[in-house]
């Protein structure tokens, strides 16, 4: 049941309040999916995002 999907660690940092979120992501049809919607401060678009592929 474990397929070799592309799995990523996504490091999201809010540029407004500095809050940091470490998420697991998956590449689906060329788009990164993390389930992340917005920061605690209601910021939805102003982030520093770093994506790291899991081995
Ligand atoms: Zn924030």
mmCIF file of the protein (N, C-alpha, C, O) and its ligand, coordinates in Angstrom:
data_MODEL
# 
_entry.id   MODEL 
# 
loop_
_entity.id 
_entity.type 
_entity.pdbx_number_of_molecules 
1 polymer     1 
2 non-polymer 1 
# 
_entity_poly.entity_id                      1 
_entity_poly.type                           'polypeptide(L)' 
_entity_poly.nstd_linkage                   no 
_entity_poly.nstd_monomer                   no 
_entity_poly.pdbx_seq_one_letter_code       
;(UNK)(UNK)(UNK)(UNK)(UNK)(UNK)(UNK)(UNK)(UNK)(UNK)(UNK)(UNK)(UNK)(UNK)(UNK)(UNK)
(UNK)(UNK)(UNK)(UNK)(UNK)(UNK)(UNK)(UNK)(UNK)(UNK)(UNK)(UNK)(UNK)(UNK)(UNK)(UNK)
(UNK)(UNK)(UNK)(UNK)(UNK)(UNK)(UNK)(UNK)(UNK)(UNK)(UNK)(UNK)(UNK)(UNK)(UNK)(UNK)
(UNK)(UNK)(UNK)(UNK)(UNK)(UNK)(UNK)
;
_entity_poly.pdbx_seq_one_letter_code_can   XXXXXXXXXXXXXXXXXXXXXXXXXXXXXXXXXXXXXXXXXXXXXXXXXXXXXXX 
_entity_poly.pdbx_strand_id                 A 
# 
loop_
_entity_poly_seq.entity_id 
_entity_poly_seq.num 
_entity_poly_seq.mon_id 
_entity_poly_seq.hetero 
1 1  UNK n 
1 2  UNK n 
1 3  UNK n 
1 4  UNK n 
1 5  UNK n 
1 6  UNK n 
1 7  UNK n 
1 8  UNK n 
1 9  UNK n 
1 10 UNK n 
1 11 UNK n 
1 12 UNK n 
1 13 UNK n 
1 14 UNK n 
1 15 UNK n 
1 16 UNK n 
1 17 UNK n 
1 18 UNK n 
1 19 UNK n 
1 20 UNK n 
1 21 UNK n 
1 22 UNK n 
1 23 UNK n 
1 24 UNK n 
1 25 UNK n 
1 26 UNK n 
1 27 UNK n 
1 28 UNK n 
1 29 UNK n 
1 30 UNK n 
1 31 UNK n 
1 32 UNK n 
1 33 UNK n 
1 34 UNK n 
1 35 UNK n 
1 36 UNK n 
1 37 UNK n 
1 38 UNK n 
1 39 UNK n 
1 40 UNK n 
1 41 UNK n 
1 42 UNK n 
1 43 UNK n 
1 44 UNK n 
1 45 UNK n 
1 46 UNK n 
1 47 UNK n 
1 48 UNK n 
1 49 UNK n 
1 50 UNK n 
1 51 UNK n 
1 52 UNK n 
1 53 UNK n 
1 54 UNK n 
1 55 UNK n 
# 
loop_
_struct_asym.id 
_struct_asym.entity_id 
A 1 
B 2 
# 
loop_
_chem_comp.id 
_chem_comp.type 
_chem_comp.mon_nstd_flag 
UNK 'L-peptide linking' . 
ZN  non-polymer         . 
# 
_pdbx_entity_nonpoly.entity_id   2 
_pdbx_entity_nonpoly.name        ? 
_pdbx_entity_nonpoly.comp_id     ZN 
# 
_pdbx_nonpoly_scheme.asym_id         B 
_pdbx_nonpoly_scheme.entity_id       2 
_pdbx_nonpoly_scheme.mon_id          ZN 
_pdbx_nonpoly_scheme.ndb_seq_num     1 
_pdbx_nonpoly_scheme.pdb_seq_num     101 
_pdbx_nonpoly_scheme.auth_seq_num    101 
_pdbx_nonpoly_scheme.pdb_mon_id      ZN 
_pdbx_nonpoly_scheme.auth_mon_id     ZN 
_pdbx_nonpoly_scheme.pdb_strand_id   A 
_pdbx_nonpoly_scheme.pdb_ins_code    . 
# 
loop_
_atom_site.group_PDB 
_atom_site.id 
_atom_site.type_symbol 
_atom_site.label_atom_id 
_atom_site.label_alt_id 
_atom_site.label_comp_id 
_atom_site.label_asym_id 
_atom_site.label_entity_id 
_atom_site.label_seq_id 
_atom_site.pdbx_PDB_ins_code 
_atom_site.Cartn_x 
_atom_site.Cartn_y 
_atom_site.Cartn_z 
_atom_site.occupancy 
_atom_site.B_iso_or_equiv 
_atom_site.pdbx_formal_charge 
_atom_site.auth_seq_id 
_atom_site.auth_comp_id 
_atom_site.auth_asym_id 
_atom_site.auth_atom_id 
_atom_site.pdbx_PDB_model_num 
ATOM   1   N  N  . UNK A 1 1  ? 0.820  -1.212 0.000   1.00 0.00 ? 1   UNK A N  1 
ATOM   2   C  CA . UNK A 1 1  ? 0.000  0.000  0.000   1.00 0.00 ? 1   UNK A CA 1 
ATOM   3   C  C  . UNK A 1 1  ? 0.850  1.257  0.000   1.00 0.00 ? 1   UNK A C  1 
ATOM   4   O  O  . UNK A 1 1  ? 0.370  2.343  -0.324  1.00 0.00 ? 1   UNK A O  1 
ATOM   5   N  N  . UNK A 1 2  ? 2.123  1.101  0.368   1.00 0.00 ? 2   UNK A N  1 
ATOM   6   C  CA . UNK A 1 2  ? 2.996  2.270  0.303   1.00 0.00 ? 2   UNK A CA 1 
ATOM   7   C  C  . UNK A 1 2  ? 3.570  2.418  -1.098  1.00 0.00 ? 2   UNK A C  1 
ATOM   8   O  O  . UNK A 1 2  ? 4.487  1.694  -1.487  1.00 0.00 ? 2   UNK A O  1 
ATOM   9   N  N  . UNK A 1 3  ? 3.034  3.340  -1.830  1.00 0.00 ? 3   UNK A N  1 
ATOM   10  C  CA . UNK A 1 3  ? 3.605  3.610  -3.143  1.00 0.00 ? 3   UNK A CA 1 
ATOM   11  C  C  . UNK A 1 3  ? 4.726  4.621  -2.983  1.00 0.00 ? 3   UNK A C  1 
ATOM   12  O  O  . UNK A 1 3  ? 4.746  5.396  -2.026  1.00 0.00 ? 3   UNK A O  1 
ATOM   13  N  N  . UNK A 1 4  ? 5.638  4.608  -3.907  1.00 0.00 ? 4   UNK A N  1 
ATOM   14  C  CA . UNK A 1 4  ? 6.743  5.556  -3.800  1.00 0.00 ? 4   UNK A CA 1 
ATOM   15  C  C  . UNK A 1 4  ? 6.308  6.913  -4.339  1.00 0.00 ? 4   UNK A C  1 
ATOM   16  O  O  . UNK A 1 4  ? 6.652  7.307  -5.453  1.00 0.00 ? 4   UNK A O  1 
ATOM   17  N  N  . UNK A 1 5  ? 5.559  7.594  -3.528  1.00 0.00 ? 5   UNK A N  1 
ATOM   18  C  CA . UNK A 1 5  ? 5.102  8.928  -3.915  1.00 0.00 ? 5   UNK A CA 1 
ATOM   19  C  C  . UNK A 1 5  ? 6.201  9.935  -3.623  1.00 0.00 ? 5   UNK A C  1 
ATOM   20  O  O  . UNK A 1 5  ? 7.123  9.669  -2.852  1.00 0.00 ? 5   UNK A O  1 
ATOM   21  N  N  . UNK A 1 6  ? 6.087  11.055 -4.232  1.00 0.00 ? 6   UNK A N  1 
ATOM   22  C  CA . UNK A 1 6  ? 7.010  12.135 -3.917  1.00 0.00 ? 6   UNK A CA 1 
ATOM   23  C  C  . UNK A 1 6  ? 6.571  12.793 -2.621  1.00 0.00 ? 6   UNK A C  1 
ATOM   24  O  O  . UNK A 1 6  ? 5.506  13.405 -2.540  1.00 0.00 ? 6   UNK A O  1 
ATOM   25  N  N  . UNK A 1 7  ? 7.400  12.654 -1.627  1.00 0.00 ? 7   UNK A N  1 
ATOM   26  C  CA . UNK A 1 7  ? 7.070  13.254 -0.337  1.00 0.00 ? 7   UNK A CA 1 
ATOM   27  C  C  . UNK A 1 7  ? 8.088  14.327 0.010   1.00 0.00 ? 7   UNK A C  1 
ATOM   28  O  O  . UNK A 1 7  ? 9.285  14.194 -0.245  1.00 0.00 ? 7   UNK A O  1 
ATOM   29  N  N  . UNK A 1 8  ? 7.573  15.387 0.596   1.00 0.00 ? 8   UNK A N  1 
ATOM   30  C  CA . UNK A 1 8  ? 8.416  16.545 0.862   1.00 0.00 ? 8   UNK A CA 1 
ATOM   31  C  C  . UNK A 1 8  ? 8.168  17.075 2.265   1.00 0.00 ? 8   UNK A C  1 
ATOM   32  O  O  . UNK A 1 8  ? 7.097  16.899 2.845   1.00 0.00 ? 8   UNK A O  1 
ATOM   33  N  N  . UNK A 1 9  ? 9.175  17.717 2.775   1.00 0.00 ? 9   UNK A N  1 
ATOM   34  C  CA . UNK A 1 9  ? 9.010  18.501 3.988   1.00 0.00 ? 9   UNK A CA 1 
ATOM   35  C  C  . UNK A 1 9  ? 8.915  19.957 3.547   1.00 0.00 ? 9   UNK A C  1 
ATOM   36  O  O  . UNK A 1 9  ? 9.792  20.470 2.852   1.00 0.00 ? 9   UNK A O  1 
ATOM   37  N  N  . UNK A 1 10 ? 7.860  20.597 3.954   1.00 0.00 ? 10  UNK A N  1 
ATOM   38  C  CA . UNK A 1 10 ? 7.651  21.979 3.553   1.00 0.00 ? 10  UNK A CA 1 
ATOM   39  C  C  . UNK A 1 10 ? 7.761  22.877 4.783   1.00 0.00 ? 10  UNK A C  1 
ATOM   40  O  O  . UNK A 1 10 ? 7.019  22.740 5.756   1.00 0.00 ? 10  UNK A O  1 
ATOM   41  N  N  . UNK A 1 11 ? 8.697  23.782 4.698   1.00 0.00 ? 11  UNK A N  1 
ATOM   42  C  CA . UNK A 1 11 ? 8.979  24.680 5.805   1.00 0.00 ? 11  UNK A CA 1 
ATOM   43  C  C  . UNK A 1 11 ? 8.396  26.051 5.456   1.00 0.00 ? 11  UNK A C  1 
ATOM   44  O  O  . UNK A 1 11 ? 8.901  26.755 4.582   1.00 0.00 ? 11  UNK A O  1 
ATOM   45  N  N  . UNK A 1 12 ? 7.336  26.406 6.151   1.00 0.00 ? 12  UNK A N  1 
ATOM   46  C  CA . UNK A 1 12 ? 6.631  27.650 5.847   1.00 0.00 ? 12  UNK A CA 1 
ATOM   47  C  C  . UNK A 1 12 ? 6.858  28.645 6.967   1.00 0.00 ? 12  UNK A C  1 
ATOM   48  O  O  . UNK A 1 12 ? 6.605  28.354 8.136   1.00 0.00 ? 12  UNK A O  1 
ATOM   49  N  N  . UNK A 1 13 ? 7.337  29.817 6.599   1.00 0.00 ? 13  UNK A N  1 
ATOM   50  C  CA . UNK A 1 13 ? 7.505  30.841 7.622   1.00 0.00 ? 13  UNK A CA 1 
ATOM   51  C  C  . UNK A 1 13 ? 6.698  32.071 7.244   1.00 0.00 ? 13  UNK A C  1 
ATOM   52  O  O  . UNK A 1 13 ? 6.816  32.591 6.135   1.00 0.00 ? 13  UNK A O  1 
ATOM   53  N  N  . UNK A 1 14 ? 5.892  32.519 8.163   1.00 0.00 ? 14  UNK A N  1 
ATOM   54  C  CA . UNK A 1 14 ? 5.051  33.689 7.931   1.00 0.00 ? 14  UNK A CA 1 
ATOM   55  C  C  . UNK A 1 14 ? 5.909  34.946 7.953   1.00 0.00 ? 14  UNK A C  1 
ATOM   56  O  O  . UNK A 1 14 ? 6.676  35.176 8.888   1.00 0.00 ? 14  UNK A O  1 
ATOM   57  N  N  . UNK A 1 15 ? 5.767  35.748 6.917   1.00 0.00 ? 15  UNK A N  1 
ATOM   58  C  CA . UNK A 1 15 ? 6.556  36.981 6.877   1.00 0.00 ? 15  UNK A CA 1 
ATOM   59  C  C  . UNK A 1 15 ? 5.948  38.079 7.722   1.00 0.00 ? 15  UNK A C  1 
ATOM   60  O  O  . UNK A 1 15 ? 6.582  39.107 7.959   1.00 0.00 ? 15  UNK A O  1 
ATOM   61  N  N  . UNK A 1 16 ? 4.729  37.871 8.177   1.00 0.00 ? 16  UNK A N  1 
ATOM   62  C  CA . UNK A 1 16 ? 4.083  38.913 8.979   1.00 0.00 ? 16  UNK A CA 1 
ATOM   63  C  C  . UNK A 1 16 ? 4.364  38.752 10.458  1.00 0.00 ? 16  UNK A C  1 
ATOM   64  O  O  . UNK A 1 16 ? 4.725  39.717 11.131  1.00 0.00 ? 16  UNK A O  1 
ATOM   65  N  N  . UNK A 1 17 ? 4.202  37.547 10.970  1.00 0.00 ? 17  UNK A N  1 
ATOM   66  C  CA . UNK A 1 17 ? 4.384  37.379 12.414  1.00 0.00 ? 17  UNK A CA 1 
ATOM   67  C  C  . UNK A 1 17 ? 5.573  36.491 12.757  1.00 0.00 ? 17  UNK A C  1 
ATOM   68  O  O  . UNK A 1 17 ? 5.952  36.388 13.923  1.00 0.00 ? 17  UNK A O  1 
ATOM   69  N  N  . UNK A 1 18 ? 6.170  35.842 11.743  1.00 0.00 ? 18  UNK A N  1 
ATOM   70  C  CA . UNK A 1 18 ? 7.348  35.041 12.006  1.00 0.00 ? 18  UNK A CA 1 
ATOM   71  C  C  . UNK A 1 18 ? 7.062  33.615 12.453  1.00 0.00 ? 18  UNK A C  1 
ATOM   72  O  O  . UNK A 1 18 ? 7.990  32.846 12.704  1.00 0.00 ? 18  UNK A O  1 
ATOM   73  N  N  . UNK A 1 19 ? 5.810  33.264 12.553  1.00 0.00 ? 19  UNK A N  1 
ATOM   74  C  CA . UNK A 1 19 ? 5.446  31.906 12.949  1.00 0.00 ? 19  UNK A CA 1 
ATOM   75  C  C  . UNK A 1 19 ? 5.944  30.914 11.905  1.00 0.00 ? 19  UNK A C  1 
ATOM   76  O  O  . UNK A 1 19 ? 5.954  31.207 10.710  1.00 0.00 ? 19  UNK A O  1 
ATOM   77  N  N  . UNK A 1 20 ? 6.356  29.737 12.371  1.00 0.00 ? 20  UNK A N  1 
ATOM   78  C  CA . UNK A 1 20 ? 6.924  28.767 11.461  1.00 0.00 ? 20  UNK A CA 1 
ATOM   79  C  C  . UNK A 1 20 ? 6.139  27.461 11.503  1.00 0.00 ? 20  UNK A C  1 
ATOM   80  O  O  . UNK A 1 20 ? 5.734  26.999 12.570  1.00 0.00 ? 20  UNK A O  1 
ATOM   81  N  N  . UNK A 1 21 ? 5.937  26.889 10.357  1.00 0.00 ? 21  UNK A N  1 
ATOM   82  C  CA . UNK A 1 21 ? 5.194  25.636 10.275  1.00 0.00 ? 21  UNK A CA 1 
ATOM   83  C  C  . UNK A 1 21 ? 6.003  24.626 9.475   1.00 0.00 ? 21  UNK A C  1 
ATOM   84  O  O  . UNK A 1 21 ? 6.472  24.916 8.374   1.00 0.00 ? 21  UNK A O  1 
ATOM   85  N  N  . UNK A 1 22 ? 6.154  23.459 10.036  1.00 0.00 ? 22  UNK A N  1 
ATOM   86  C  CA . UNK A 1 22 ? 6.823  22.387 9.300   1.00 0.00 ? 22  UNK A CA 1 
ATOM   87  C  C  . UNK A 1 22 ? 5.740  21.395 8.887   1.00 0.00 ? 22  UNK A C  1 
ATOM   88  O  O  . UNK A 1 22 ? 5.068  20.799 9.728   1.00 0.00 ? 22  UNK A O  1 
ATOM   89  N  N  . UNK A 1 23 ? 5.590  21.234 7.593   1.00 0.00 ? 23  UNK A N  1 
ATOM   90  C  CA . UNK A 1 23 ? 4.497  20.409 7.098   1.00 0.00 ? 23  UNK A CA 1 
ATOM   91  C  C  . UNK A 1 23 ? 5.019  19.306 6.193   1.00 0.00 ? 23  UNK A C  1 
ATOM   92  O  O  . UNK A 1 23 ? 6.112  19.391 5.632   1.00 0.00 ? 23  UNK A O  1 
ATOM   93  N  N  . UNK A 1 24 ? 4.215  18.289 6.073   1.00 0.00 ? 24  UNK A N  1 
ATOM   94  C  CA . UNK A 1 24 ? 4.535  17.271 5.077   1.00 0.00 ? 24  UNK A CA 1 
ATOM   95  C  C  . UNK A 1 24 ? 3.744  17.585 3.824   1.00 0.00 ? 24  UNK A C  1 
ATOM   96  O  O  . UNK A 1 24 ? 2.552  17.884 3.882   1.00 0.00 ? 24  UNK A O  1 
ATOM   97  N  N  . UNK A 1 25 ? 4.415  17.513 2.703   1.00 0.00 ? 25  UNK A N  1 
ATOM   98  C  CA . UNK A 1 25 ? 3.741  17.824 1.461   1.00 0.00 ? 25  UNK A CA 1 
ATOM   99  C  C  . UNK A 1 25 ? 3.884  16.718 0.448   1.00 0.00 ? 25  UNK A C  1 
ATOM   100 O  O  . UNK A 1 25 ? 4.705  15.811 0.586   1.00 0.00 ? 25  UNK A O  1 
ATOM   101 N  N  . UNK A 1 26 ? 3.071  16.817 -0.559  1.00 0.00 ? 26  UNK A N  1 
ATOM   102 C  CA . UNK A 1 26 ? 3.085  15.843 -1.641  1.00 0.00 ? 26  UNK A CA 1 
ATOM   103 C  C  . UNK A 1 26 ? 2.900  16.576 -2.951  1.00 0.00 ? 26  UNK A C  1 
ATOM   104 O  O  . UNK A 1 26 ? 2.122  17.526 -3.042  1.00 0.00 ? 26  UNK A O  1 
ATOM   105 N  N  . UNK A 1 27 ? 3.604  16.139 -3.939  1.00 0.00 ? 27  UNK A N  1 
ATOM   106 C  CA . UNK A 1 27 ? 3.447  16.767 -5.243  1.00 0.00 ? 27  UNK A CA 1 
ATOM   107 C  C  . UNK A 1 27 ? 2.322  16.072 -5.992  1.00 0.00 ? 27  UNK A C  1 
ATOM   108 O  O  . UNK A 1 27 ? 2.377  14.869 -6.247  1.00 0.00 ? 27  UNK A O  1 
ATOM   109 N  N  . UNK A 1 28 ? 1.313  16.837 -6.336  1.00 0.00 ? 28  UNK A N  1 
ATOM   110 C  CA . UNK A 1 28 ? 0.185  16.266 -7.058  1.00 0.00 ? 28  UNK A CA 1 
ATOM   111 C  C  . UNK A 1 28 ? -0.075 17.090 -8.303  1.00 0.00 ? 28  UNK A C  1 
ATOM   112 O  O  . UNK A 1 28 ? -0.371 18.283 -8.235  1.00 0.00 ? 28  UNK A O  1 
ATOM   113 N  N  . UNK A 1 29 ? 0.041  16.434 -9.427  1.00 0.00 ? 29  UNK A N  1 
ATOM   114 C  CA . UNK A 1 29 ? -0.162 17.114 -10.703 1.00 0.00 ? 29  UNK A CA 1 
ATOM   115 C  C  . UNK A 1 29 ? 0.613  18.423 -10.778 1.00 0.00 ? 29  UNK A C  1 
ATOM   116 O  O  . UNK A 1 29 ? 0.093  19.445 -11.225 1.00 0.00 ? 29  UNK A O  1 
ATOM   117 N  N  . UNK A 1 30 ? 1.852  18.372 -10.336 1.00 0.00 ? 30  UNK A N  1 
ATOM   118 C  CA . UNK A 1 30 ? 2.708  19.540 -10.431 1.00 0.00 ? 30  UNK A CA 1 
ATOM   119 C  C  . UNK A 1 30 ? 2.477  20.605 -9.382  1.00 0.00 ? 30  UNK A C  1 
ATOM   120 O  O  . UNK A 1 30 ? 3.109  21.660 -9.406  1.00 0.00 ? 30  UNK A O  1 
ATOM   121 N  N  . UNK A 1 31 ? 1.549  20.320 -8.440  1.00 0.00 ? 31  UNK A N  1 
ATOM   122 C  CA . UNK A 1 31 ? 1.307  21.307 -7.382  1.00 0.00 ? 31  UNK A CA 1 
ATOM   123 C  C  . UNK A 1 31 ? 1.621  20.706 -6.028  1.00 0.00 ? 31  UNK A C  1 
ATOM   124 O  O  . UNK A 1 31 ? 1.359  19.531 -5.772  1.00 0.00 ? 31  UNK A O  1 
ATOM   125 N  N  . UNK A 1 32 ? 2.184  21.531 -5.171  1.00 0.00 ? 32  UNK A N  1 
ATOM   126 C  CA . UNK A 1 32 ? 2.505  21.070 -3.835  1.00 0.00 ? 32  UNK A CA 1 
ATOM   127 C  C  . UNK A 1 32 ? 1.264  21.082 -2.955  1.00 0.00 ? 32  UNK A C  1 
ATOM   128 O  O  . UNK A 1 32 ? 0.562  22.089 -2.850  1.00 0.00 ? 32  UNK A O  1 
ATOM   129 N  N  . UNK A 1 33 ? 1.012  19.946 -2.329  1.00 0.00 ? 33  UNK A N  1 
ATOM   130 C  CA . UNK A 1 33 ? -0.132 19.853 -1.428  1.00 0.00 ? 33  UNK A CA 1 
ATOM   131 C  C  . UNK A 1 33 ? 0.338  19.674 0.000   1.00 0.00 ? 33  UNK A C  1 
ATOM   132 O  O  . UNK A 1 33 ? 1.045  18.717 0.315   1.00 0.00 ? 33  UNK A O  1 
ATOM   133 N  N  . UNK A 1 34 ? -0.053 20.589 0.855   1.00 0.00 ? 34  UNK A N  1 
ATOM   134 C  CA . UNK A 1 34 ? 0.319  20.454 2.255   1.00 0.00 ? 34  UNK A CA 1 
ATOM   135 C  C  . UNK A 1 34 ? -0.887 20.520 3.172   1.00 0.00 ? 34  UNK A C  1 
ATOM   136 O  O  . UNK A 1 34 ? -0.813 20.094 4.324   1.00 0.00 ? 34  UNK A O  1 
ATOM   137 N  N  . UNK A 1 35 ? -1.984 21.043 2.681   1.00 0.00 ? 35  UNK A N  1 
ATOM   138 C  CA . UNK A 1 35 ? -3.150 21.224 3.533   1.00 0.00 ? 35  UNK A CA 1 
ATOM   139 C  C  . UNK A 1 35 ? -3.079 22.525 4.310   1.00 0.00 ? 35  UNK A C  1 
ATOM   140 O  O  . UNK A 1 35 ? -4.009 22.883 5.032   1.00 0.00 ? 35  UNK A O  1 
ATOM   141 N  N  . UNK A 1 36 ? -1.967 23.229 4.156   1.00 0.00 ? 36  UNK A N  1 
ATOM   142 C  CA . UNK A 1 36 ? -1.812 24.492 4.869   1.00 0.00 ? 36  UNK A CA 1 
ATOM   143 C  C  . UNK A 1 36 ? -2.692 25.575 4.244   1.00 0.00 ? 36  UNK A C  1 
ATOM   144 O  O  . UNK A 1 36 ? -2.706 25.763 3.028   1.00 0.00 ? 36  UNK A O  1 
ATOM   145 N  N  . UNK A 1 37 ? -3.415 26.270 5.094   1.00 0.00 ? 37  UNK A N  1 
ATOM   146 C  CA . UNK A 1 37 ? -4.330 27.292 4.566   1.00 0.00 ? 37  UNK A CA 1 
ATOM   147 C  C  . UNK A 1 37 ? -3.853 28.700 4.908   1.00 0.00 ? 37  UNK A C  1 
ATOM   148 O  O  . UNK A 1 37 ? -3.649 29.533 4.025   1.00 0.00 ? 37  UNK A O  1 
ATOM   149 N  N  . UNK A 1 38 ? -3.681 28.947 6.189   1.00 0.00 ? 38  UNK A N  1 
ATOM   150 C  CA . UNK A 1 38 ? -3.258 30.286 6.587   1.00 0.00 ? 38  UNK A CA 1 
ATOM   151 C  C  . UNK A 1 38 ? -2.566 30.231 7.937   1.00 0.00 ? 38  UNK A C  1 
ATOM   152 O  O  . UNK A 1 38 ? -2.646 29.252 8.678   1.00 0.00 ? 38  UNK A O  1 
ATOM   153 N  N  . UNK A 1 39 ? -1.890 31.317 8.214   1.00 0.00 ? 39  UNK A N  1 
ATOM   154 C  CA . UNK A 1 39 ? -1.192 31.434 9.484   1.00 0.00 ? 39  UNK A CA 1 
ATOM   155 C  C  . UNK A 1 39 ? -2.161 31.800 10.604  1.00 0.00 ? 39  UNK A C  1 
ATOM   156 O  O  . UNK A 1 39 ? -3.318 32.148 10.366  1.00 0.00 ? 39  UNK A O  1 
ATOM   157 N  N  . UNK A 1 40 ? -1.659 31.713 11.810  1.00 0.00 ? 40  UNK A N  1 
ATOM   158 C  CA . UNK A 1 40 ? -2.454 32.082 12.980  1.00 0.00 ? 40  UNK A CA 1 
ATOM   159 C  C  . UNK A 1 40 ? -2.860 33.549 12.939  1.00 0.00 ? 40  UNK A C  1 
ATOM   160 O  O  . UNK A 1 40 ? -3.864 33.945 13.531  1.00 0.00 ? 40  UNK A O  1 
ATOM   161 N  N  . UNK A 1 41 ? -2.062 34.354 12.227  1.00 0.00 ? 41  UNK A N  1 
ATOM   162 C  CA . UNK A 1 41 ? -2.332 35.787 12.187  1.00 0.00 ? 41  UNK A CA 1 
ATOM   163 C  C  . UNK A 1 41 ? -3.223 36.155 10.990  1.00 0.00 ? 41  UNK A C  1 
ATOM   164 O  O  . UNK A 1 41 ? -3.369 37.329 10.652  1.00 0.00 ? 41  UNK A O  1 
ATOM   165 N  N  . UNK A 1 42 ? -3.813 35.133 10.356  1.00 0.00 ? 42  UNK A N  1 
ATOM   166 C  CA . UNK A 1 42 ? -4.719 35.327 9.223   1.00 0.00 ? 42  UNK A CA 1 
ATOM   167 C  C  . UNK A 1 42 ? -4.032 35.665 7.911   1.00 0.00 ? 42  UNK A C  1 
ATOM   168 O  O  . UNK A 1 42 ? -4.693 35.936 6.909   1.00 0.00 ? 42  UNK A O  1 
ATOM   169 N  N  . UNK A 1 43 ? -2.719 35.650 7.917   1.00 0.00 ? 43  UNK A N  1 
ATOM   170 C  CA . UNK A 1 43 ? -1.983 35.827 6.676   1.00 0.00 ? 43  UNK A CA 1 
ATOM   171 C  C  . UNK A 1 43 ? -2.176 34.595 5.785   1.00 0.00 ? 43  UNK A C  1 
ATOM   172 O  O  . UNK A 1 43 ? -2.011 33.462 6.235   1.00 0.00 ? 43  UNK A O  1 
ATOM   173 N  N  . UNK A 1 44 ? -2.522 34.827 4.537   1.00 0.00 ? 44  UNK A N  1 
ATOM   174 C  CA . UNK A 1 44 ? -2.736 33.688 3.646   1.00 0.00 ? 44  UNK A CA 1 
ATOM   175 C  C  . UNK A 1 44 ? -1.763 33.636 2.474   1.00 0.00 ? 44  UNK A C  1 
ATOM   176 O  O  . UNK A 1 44 ? -1.739 32.651 1.736   1.00 0.00 ? 44  UNK A O  1 
ATOM   177 N  N  . UNK A 1 45 ? -0.963 34.681 2.296   1.00 0.00 ? 45  UNK A N  1 
ATOM   178 C  CA . UNK A 1 45 ? -0.150 34.667 1.084   1.00 0.00 ? 45  UNK A CA 1 
ATOM   179 C  C  . UNK A 1 45 ? 1.293  35.124 1.235   1.00 0.00 ? 45  UNK A C  1 
ATOM   180 O  O  . UNK A 1 45 ? 2.098  34.958 0.319   1.00 0.00 ? 45  UNK A O  1 
ATOM   181 N  N  . UNK A 1 46 ? 1.618  35.691 2.368   1.00 0.00 ? 46  UNK A N  1 
ATOM   182 C  CA . UNK A 1 46 ? 2.949  36.260 2.498   1.00 0.00 ? 46  UNK A CA 1 
ATOM   183 C  C  . UNK A 1 46 ? 3.867  35.340 3.301   1.00 0.00 ? 46  UNK A C  1 
ATOM   184 O  O  . UNK A 1 46 ? 4.050  35.520 4.504   1.00 0.00 ? 46  UNK A O  1 
ATOM   185 N  N  . UNK A 1 47 ? 4.441  34.347 2.612   1.00 0.00 ? 47  UNK A N  1 
ATOM   186 C  CA . UNK A 1 47 ? 5.257  33.357 3.309   1.00 0.00 ? 47  UNK A CA 1 
ATOM   187 C  C  . UNK A 1 47 ? 6.594  33.135 2.632   1.00 0.00 ? 47  UNK A C  1 
ATOM   188 O  O  . UNK A 1 47 ? 6.762  33.327 1.427   1.00 0.00 ? 47  UNK A O  1 
ATOM   189 N  N  . UNK A 1 48 ? 7.534  32.723 3.462   1.00 0.00 ? 48  UNK A N  1 
ATOM   190 C  CA . UNK A 1 48 ? 8.769  32.145 2.935   1.00 0.00 ? 48  UNK A CA 1 
ATOM   191 C  C  . UNK A 1 48 ? 8.572  30.637 2.938   1.00 0.00 ? 48  UNK A C  1 
ATOM   192 O  O  . UNK A 1 48 ? 8.275  30.052 3.979   1.00 0.00 ? 48  UNK A O  1 
ATOM   193 N  N  . UNK A 1 49 ? 8.731  30.017 1.805   1.00 0.00 ? 49  UNK A N  1 
ATOM   194 C  CA . UNK A 1 49 ? 8.495  28.573 1.743   1.00 0.00 ? 49  UNK A CA 1 
ATOM   195 C  C  . UNK A 1 49 ? 9.753  27.869 1.256   1.00 0.00 ? 49  UNK A C  1 
ATOM   196 O  O  . UNK A 1 49 ? 10.336 28.231 0.235   1.00 0.00 ? 49  UNK A O  1 
ATOM   197 N  N  . UNK A 1 50 ? 10.156 26.850 2.015   1.00 0.00 ? 50  UNK A N  1 
ATOM   198 C  CA . UNK A 1 50 ? 11.277 26.035 1.573   1.00 0.00 ? 50  UNK A CA 1 
ATOM   199 C  C  . UNK A 1 50 ? 10.821 24.595 1.489   1.00 0.00 ? 50  UNK A C  1 
ATOM   200 O  O  . UNK A 1 50 ? 10.232 24.054 2.425   1.00 0.00 ? 50  UNK A O  1 
ATOM   201 N  N  . UNK A 1 51 ? 11.102 23.993 0.366   1.00 0.00 ? 51  UNK A N  1 
ATOM   202 C  CA . UNK A 1 51 ? 10.671 22.616 0.153   1.00 0.00 ? 51  UNK A CA 1 
ATOM   203 C  C  . UNK A 1 51 ? 11.890 21.709 0.101   1.00 0.00 ? 51  UNK A C  1 
ATOM   204 O  O  . UNK A 1 51 ? 12.865 21.983 -0.599  1.00 0.00 ? 51  UNK A O  1 
ATOM   205 N  N  . UNK A 1 52 ? 11.808 20.626 0.857   1.00 0.00 ? 52  UNK A N  1 
ATOM   206 C  CA . UNK A 1 52 ? 12.913 19.687 0.893   1.00 0.00 ? 52  UNK A CA 1 
ATOM   207 C  C  . UNK A 1 52 ? 12.385 18.304 0.589   1.00 0.00 ? 52  UNK A C  1 
ATOM   208 O  O  . UNK A 1 52 ? 11.418 17.852 1.202   1.00 0.00 ? 52  UNK A O  1 
ATOM   209 N  N  . UNK A 1 53 ? 13.016 17.630 -0.356  1.00 0.00 ? 53  UNK A N  1 
ATOM   210 C  CA . UNK A 1 53 ? 12.512 16.308 -0.725  1.00 0.00 ? 53  UNK A CA 1 
ATOM   211 C  C  . UNK A 1 53 ? 12.979 15.260 0.271   1.00 0.00 ? 53  UNK A C  1 
ATOM   212 O  O  . UNK A 1 53 ? 14.137 15.252 0.688   1.00 0.00 ? 53  UNK A O  1 
ATOM   213 N  N  . UNK A 1 54 ? 12.085 14.401 0.637   1.00 0.00 ? 54  UNK A N  1 
ATOM   214 C  CA . UNK A 1 54 ? 12.444 13.305 1.515   1.00 0.00 ? 54  UNK A CA 1 
ATOM   215 C  C  . UNK A 1 54 ? 13.091 12.204 0.688   1.00 0.00 ? 54  UNK A C  1 
ATOM   216 O  O  . UNK A 1 54 ? 12.680 11.945 -0.444  1.00 0.00 ? 54  UNK A O  1 
ATOM   217 N  N  . UNK A 1 55 ? 14.084 11.569 1.245   1.00 0.00 ? 55  UNK A N  1 
ATOM   218 C  CA . UNK A 1 55 ? 14.776 10.507 0.506   1.00 0.00 ? 55  UNK A CA 1 
ATOM   219 C  C  . UNK A 1 55 ? 13.871 9.289  0.280   1.00 0.00 ? 55  UNK A C  1 
ATOM   220 O  O  . UNK A 1 55 ? 14.299 8.306  -0.326  1.00 0.00 ? 55  UNK A O  1 
HETATM 221 ZN ZN . ZN  B 2 .  ? 1.561  34.897 10.726  1.00 0.00 ? 101 ZN  A ZN 1 
# 
